[in-house]
Amino acid sequence: MTTLSSPLQAWLPGLLFAVGLCLLGPWWGVFEMDTDEGLNLMKAMLVADGHEMFSEIWSDQPPLLTYILAGVHRIFGNDIAAARGTILFFSSLLIWALFRMVRREEGAMAAWVAVAILVSGTLYQRLSVSVMIGLPALALALLALDQMLGARGRLPRYALSGLLMALALQTKMFTVLLLPGLLLALWIDGRRFAVTWRTVGGTFGLALAGTFGGLALLAGPEFIDQLITPHLQAGLDKGFPYDRGADRLWSLLLDQPQYLVMGGLGVLLAWPWHKASRWIPVIGAVGASVALYRHTPLWIHQLLLIQIPLAWLAGCAAGRLVEGFRLPSMLWRGAAIGLGVLLVVGGGWLAVQQTTKTAALFHRSPTEREQLAVQALKARTGETRWLVTDRPIDGYYAQLPVIPPLAVYSLKRVRGGLLTPEQVAEWIRTYRPEQVSYRRFYMGKAVKAYLKEHYTKVEGLKAHLLYLRKDLSKDH
């Protein structure tokens, strides 16, 4: 018979969360959760059509999720619901791993509270069904951490942890911030089960380095250059003068205060640190905060790096409060119960407020501008081999491939000086796309001059600027 401590219990939170999101609203019908969705979907579409990452498709992110989404694309075609469902699966895995770790270290009640705090925020809810790479990467990193904390001296589990961490890094490199906590978990498990540091570290390190290095070699020589150079570009500071710093980080964190309140309470109530494992979320939260404070630009989805360890610490707080319920002193027991009730009421109110925002997002219909932009592109589908657009999501819905060098036509690339109008004009000259569509960025003088000479502007469109190659526009 299944008991509360059985492995089945760990799957229950993720399953309940997935069902809850489906009941919250038709997230599969939202036109676009985030502009990054179009970039990731278009890369996957191109890979599924046989184009190579990095040598053809420009990307400043590792390729693993793109390959996974390309596989989904080959099965389901241009189905955004299938792609978002894939991300929701990763979210359920992340919840599963977090629940297992907190339950193992702090108990079942703490695990349930940690998960409840994590999924209470609108950011986590939205990212769980957004085709973006951050959450899947963190899911793989937490799976690696869970395997390490549960290794119990078994070398295959250390190797599996290293492999999973390598996959996390090959999904998004910001998971490198979880490595200190993972190394602490490695030390904890080795100490608990009398395994030497050399054995544990060697097994984990070989699996990590071998897997990451092997995948990097398969990706080709352009992989490292495109991965590193854009993030060191000096133009990012000038392009994003306000999207960084302590003030922005603090304001973003305050938008969902339950993480700060419960995480901070976890630090206070879980002291003294008689459990070394409690340092893992502390190191994670502090390390991520320092890194994001210095990061340019600071995107809101990067807050998951802080929110996940804070949710873990919230579980620690819940565990200590439950212990307080059993204290012999009536005064302390009453204080623990009163604080617990206050946190449940306050946290519940915040969760309702933020979930209401998520529900409104999930019920958002495509705007007229979005619909008209896609319809205009579809009008020439049969004659179009290539498309250039600064909103790749339009090409995805129209089932038209964007030229590979411009699949990632992103704000970071434009503002950071990584993509100039002269480069765009040269790629248009090289690929000769049948349609060129702009509805987000200023195209620049070089692009405008080339289009004026070789393309015809489609008149009467309110949604965007659309140009047809002159040999196609003659009979338009």
WOQUI-V375591 format. One record per residue. N is the residue number from 0. RES is the residue in one letter. PSI is psi as a letter, one per 20 degrees, with the letter a starting at -180 (* if undefined). Layout:
# WOQUI-V375591
n=N res=RES psi=PSI
n=N res=RES psi=PSI
This chain:
# WOQUI-V375591
n=0 res=M psi=q
n=1 res=T psi=p
n=2 res=T psi=r
n=3 res=L psi=h
n=4 res=S psi=j
n=5 res=S psi=r
n=6 res=P psi=h
n=7 res=L psi=h
n=8 res=Q psi=h
n=9 res=A psi=h
n=10 res=W psi=h
n=11 res=L psi=g
n=12 res=P psi=g
n=13 res=G psi=h
n=14 res=L psi=g
n=15 res=L psi=h
n=16 res=F psi=g
n=17 res=A psi=g
n=18 res=V psi=g
n=19 res=G psi=g
n=20 res=L psi=h
n=21 res=C psi=h
n=22 res=L psi=h
n=23 res=L psi=h
n=24 res=G psi=r
n=25 res=P psi=m
n=26 res=W psi=h
n=27 res=W psi=i
n=28 res=G psi=i
n=29 res=V psi=p
n=30 res=F psi=g
n=31 res=E psi=p
n=32 res=M psi=h
n=33 res=D psi=q
n=34 res=T psi=h
n=35 res=D psi=h
n=36 res=E psi=g
n=37 res=G psi=h
n=38 res=L psi=g
n=39 res=N psi=h
n=40 res=L psi=h
n=41 res=M psi=h
n=42 res=K psi=g
n=43 res=A psi=g
n=44 res=M psi=g
n=45 res=L psi=g
n=46 res=V psi=g
n=47 res=A psi=h
n=48 res=D psi=j
n=49 res=G psi=j
n=50 res=H psi=q
n=51 res=E psi=p
n=52 res=M psi=q
n=53 res=F psi=g
n=54 res=S psi=h
n=55 res=E psi=g
n=56 res=I psi=o
n=57 res=W psi=p
n=58 res=S psi=p
n=59 res=D psi=j
n=60 res=Q psi=q
n=61 res=P psi=r
n=62 res=P psi=i
n=63 res=L psi=g
n=64 res=L psi=h
n=65 res=T psi=g
n=66 res=Y psi=h
n=67 res=I psi=g
n=68 res=L psi=h
n=69 res=A psi=h
n=70 res=G psi=g
n=71 res=V psi=h
n=72 res=H psi=h
n=73 res=R psi=h
n=74 res=I psi=g
n=75 res=F psi=i
n=76 res=G psi=b
n=77 res=N psi=m
n=78 res=D psi=o
n=79 res=I psi=h
n=80 res=A psi=h
n=81 res=A psi=g
n=82 res=A psi=g
n=83 res=R psi=h
n=84 res=G psi=h
n=85 res=T psi=g
n=86 res=I psi=h
n=87 res=L psi=h
n=88 res=F psi=g
n=89 res=F psi=h
n=90 res=S psi=g
n=91 res=S psi=h
n=92 res=L psi=g
n=93 res=L psi=g
n=94 res=I psi=g
n=95 res=W psi=g
n=96 res=A psi=g
n=97 res=L psi=g
n=98 res=F psi=g
n=99 res=R psi=g
n=100 res=M psi=g
n=101 res=V psi=h
n=102 res=R psi=h
n=103 res=R psi=h
n=104 res=E psi=h
n=105 res=E psi=i
n=106 res=G psi=r
n=107 res=A psi=g
n=108 res=M psi=g
n=109 res=A psi=h
n=110 res=A psi=g
n=111 res=W psi=g
n=112 res=V psi=g
n=113 res=A psi=g
n=114 res=V psi=g
n=115 res=A psi=g
n=116 res=I psi=g
n=117 res=L psi=g
n=118 res=V psi=i
n=119 res=S psi=i
n=120 res=G psi=q
n=121 res=T psi=h
n=122 res=L psi=g
n=123 res=Y psi=h
n=124 res=Q psi=g
n=125 res=R psi=g
n=126 res=L psi=h
n=127 res=S psi=i
n=128 res=V psi=k
n=129 res=S psi=p
n=130 res=V psi=m
n=131 res=M psi=q
n=132 res=I psi=i
n=133 res=G psi=g
n=134 res=L psi=g
n=135 res=P psi=h
n=136 res=A psi=g
n=137 res=L psi=h
n=138 res=A psi=g
n=139 res=L psi=h
n=140 res=A psi=g
n=141 res=L psi=h
n=142 res=L psi=g
n=143 res=A psi=g
n=144 res=L psi=h
n=145 res=D psi=g
n=146 res=Q psi=h
n=147 res=M psi=g
n=148 res=L psi=h
n=149 res=G psi=j
n=150 res=A psi=h
n=151 res=R psi=l
n=152 res=G psi=j
n=153 res=R psi=p
n=154 res=L psi=h
n=155 res=P psi=h
n=156 res=R psi=h
n=157 res=Y psi=g
n=158 res=A psi=g
n=159 res=L psi=h
n=160 res=S psi=g
n=161 res=G psi=g
n=162 res=L psi=g
n=163 res=L psi=h
n=164 res=M psi=h
n=165 res=A psi=g
n=166 res=L psi=h
n=167 res=A psi=g
n=168 res=L psi=h
n=169 res=Q psi=i
n=170 res=T psi=g
n=171 res=K psi=p
n=172 res=M psi=i
n=173 res=F psi=i
n=174 res=T psi=i
n=175 res=V psi=h
n=176 res=L psi=i
n=177 res=L psi=i
n=178 res=L psi=g
n=179 res=P psi=g
n=180 res=G psi=h
n=181 res=L psi=h
n=182 res=L psi=h
n=183 res=L psi=g
n=184 res=A psi=h
n=185 res=L psi=g
n=186 res=W psi=g
n=187 res=I psi=g
n=188 res=D psi=h
n=189 res=G psi=h
n=190 res=R psi=h
n=191 res=R psi=h
n=192 res=F psi=k
n=193 res=A psi=l
n=194 res=V psi=p
n=195 res=T psi=q
n=196 res=W psi=h
n=197 res=R psi=g
n=198 res=T psi=g
n=199 res=V psi=g
n=200 res=G psi=h
n=201 res=G psi=g
n=202 res=T psi=g
n=203 res=F psi=g
n=204 res=G psi=g
n=205 res=L psi=g
n=206 res=A psi=g
n=207 res=L psi=g
n=208 res=A psi=g
n=209 res=G psi=g
n=210 res=T psi=g
n=211 res=F psi=g
n=212 res=G psi=g
n=213 res=G psi=g
n=214 res=L psi=h
n=215 res=A psi=h
n=216 res=L psi=g
n=217 res=L psi=h
n=218 res=A psi=h
n=219 res=G psi=r
n=220 res=P psi=h
n=221 res=E psi=i
n=222 res=F psi=g
n=223 res=I psi=g
n=224 res=D psi=g
n=225 res=Q psi=h
n=226 res=L psi=h
n=227 res=I psi=g
n=228 res=T psi=g
n=229 res=P psi=h
n=230 res=H psi=i
n=231 res=L psi=j
n=232 res=Q psi=p
n=233 res=A psi=h
n=234 res=G psi=i
n=235 res=L psi=h
n=236 res=D psi=h
n=237 res=K psi=h
n=238 res=G psi=h
n=239 res=F psi=m
n=240 res=P psi=h
n=241 res=Y psi=i
n=242 res=D psi=l
n=243 res=R psi=r
n=244 res=G psi=r
n=245 res=A psi=h
n=246 res=D psi=g
n=247 res=R psi=g
n=248 res=L psi=g
n=249 res=W psi=g
n=250 res=S psi=h
n=251 res=L psi=g
n=252 res=L psi=h
n=253 res=L psi=i
n=254 res=D psi=h
n=255 res=Q psi=m
n=256 res=P psi=i
n=257 res=Q psi=h
n=258 res=Y psi=g
n=259 res=L psi=g
n=260 res=V psi=g
n=261 res=M psi=h
n=262 res=G psi=g
n=263 res=G psi=h
n=264 res=L psi=h
n=265 res=G psi=g
n=266 res=V psi=g
n=267 res=L psi=g
n=268 res=L psi=h
n=269 res=A psi=j
n=270 res=W psi=q
n=271 res=P psi=q
n=272 res=W psi=m
n=273 res=H psi=i
n=274 res=K psi=o
n=275 res=A psi=h
n=276 res=S psi=h
n=277 res=R psi=i
n=278 res=W psi=i
n=279 res=I psi=g
n=280 res=P psi=h
n=281 res=V psi=g
n=282 res=I psi=g
n=283 res=G psi=g
n=284 res=A psi=g
n=285 res=V psi=g
n=286 res=G psi=g
n=287 res=A psi=h
n=288 res=S psi=g
n=289 res=V psi=g
n=290 res=A psi=g
n=291 res=L psi=h
n=292 res=Y psi=h
n=293 res=R psi=i
n=294 res=H psi=p
n=295 res=T psi=p
n=296 res=P psi=r
n=297 res=L psi=o
n=298 res=W psi=q
n=299 res=I psi=h
n=300 res=H psi=i
n=301 res=Q psi=i
n=302 res=L psi=h
n=303 res=L psi=h
n=304 res=L psi=h
n=305 res=I psi=h
n=306 res=Q psi=h
n=307 res=I psi=g
n=308 res=P psi=h
n=309 res=L psi=h
n=310 res=A psi=h
n=311 res=W psi=g
n=312 res=L psi=h
n=313 res=A psi=h
n=314 res=G psi=h
n=315 res=C psi=g
n=316 res=A psi=g
n=317 res=A psi=g
n=318 res=G psi=g
n=319 res=R psi=h
n=320 res=L psi=g
n=321 res=V psi=h
n=322 res=E psi=h
n=323 res=G psi=h
n=324 res=F psi=h
n=325 res=R psi=j
n=326 res=L psi=q
n=327 res=P psi=h
n=328 res=S psi=p
n=329 res=M psi=h
n=330 res=L psi=g
n=331 res=W psi=h
n=332 res=R psi=g
n=333 res=G psi=h
n=334 res=A psi=g
n=335 res=A psi=g
n=336 res=I psi=g
n=337 res=G psi=g
n=338 res=L psi=g
n=339 res=G psi=g
n=340 res=V psi=g
n=341 res=L psi=g
n=342 res=L psi=h
n=343 res=V psi=g
n=344 res=V psi=g
n=345 res=G psi=g
n=346 res=G psi=h
n=347 res=G psi=g
n=348 res=W psi=g
n=349 res=L psi=g
n=350 res=A psi=g
n=351 res=V psi=g
n=352 res=Q psi=g
n=353 res=Q psi=h
n=354 res=T psi=h
n=355 res=T psi=h
n=356 res=K psi=g
n=357 res=T psi=g
n=358 res=A psi=g
n=359 res=A psi=h
n=360 res=L psi=g
n=361 res=F psi=h
n=362 res=H psi=j
n=363 res=R psi=p
n=364 res=S psi=q
n=365 res=P psi=p
n=366 res=T psi=r
n=367 res=E psi=h
n=368 res=R psi=g
n=369 res=E psi=g
n=370 res=Q psi=g
n=371 res=L psi=h
n=372 res=A psi=g
n=373 res=V psi=g
n=374 res=Q psi=g
n=375 res=A psi=h
n=376 res=L psi=h
n=377 res=K psi=h
n=378 res=A psi=h
n=379 res=R psi=k
n=380 res=T psi=g
n=381 res=G psi=h
n=382 res=E psi=j
n=383 res=T psi=o
n=384 res=R psi=g
n=385 res=W psi=q
n=386 res=L psi=q
n=387 res=V psi=p
n=388 res=T psi=q
n=389 res=D psi=j
n=390 res=R psi=n
n=391 res=P psi=h
n=392 res=I psi=h
n=393 res=D psi=g
n=394 res=G psi=h
n=395 res=Y psi=g
n=396 res=Y psi=h
n=397 res=A psi=i
n=398 res=Q psi=l
n=399 res=L psi=p
n=400 res=P psi=p
n=401 res=V psi=q
n=402 res=I psi=p
n=403 res=P psi=g
n=404 res=P psi=i
n=405 res=L psi=j
n=406 res=A psi=h
n=407 res=V psi=n
n=408 res=Y psi=m
n=409 res=S psi=r
n=410 res=L psi=g
n=411 res=K psi=g
n=412 res=R psi=h
n=413 res=V psi=g
n=414 res=R psi=h
n=415 res=G psi=j
n=416 res=G psi=j
n=417 res=L psi=i
n=418 res=L psi=o
n=419 res=T psi=q
n=420 res=P psi=h
n=421 res=E psi=h
n=422 res=Q psi=g
n=423 res=V psi=g
n=424 res=A psi=h
n=425 res=E psi=h
n=426 res=W psi=h
n=427 res=I psi=g
n=428 res=R psi=h
n=429 res=T psi=g
n=430 res=Y psi=i
n=431 res=R psi=l
n=432 res=P psi=q
n=433 res=E psi=h
n=434 res=Q psi=q
n=435 res=V psi=p
n=436 res=S psi=p
n=437 res=Y psi=p
n=438 res=R psi=j
n=439 res=R psi=g
n=440 res=F psi=r
n=441 res=Y psi=p
n=442 res=M psi=h
n=443 res=G psi=q
n=444 res=K psi=h
n=445 res=A psi=g
n=446 res=V psi=g
n=447 res=K psi=g
n=448 res=A psi=g
n=449 res=Y psi=g
n=450 res=L psi=h
n=451 res=K psi=h
n=452 res=E psi=h
n=453 res=H psi=i
n=454 res=Y psi=r
n=455 res=T psi=p
n=456 res=K psi=p
n=457 res=V psi=o
n=458 res=E psi=q
n=459 res=G psi=j
n=460 res=L psi=p
n=461 res=K psi=h
n=462 res=A psi=h
n=463 res=H psi=r
n=464 res=L psi=p
n=465 res=L psi=p
n=466 res=Y psi=p
n=467 res=L psi=q
n=468 res=R psi=q
n=469 res=K psi=h
n=470 res=D psi=i
n=471 res=L psi=h
n=472 res=S psi=i
n=473 res=K psi=h
n=474 res=D psi=j
n=475 res=H psi=*
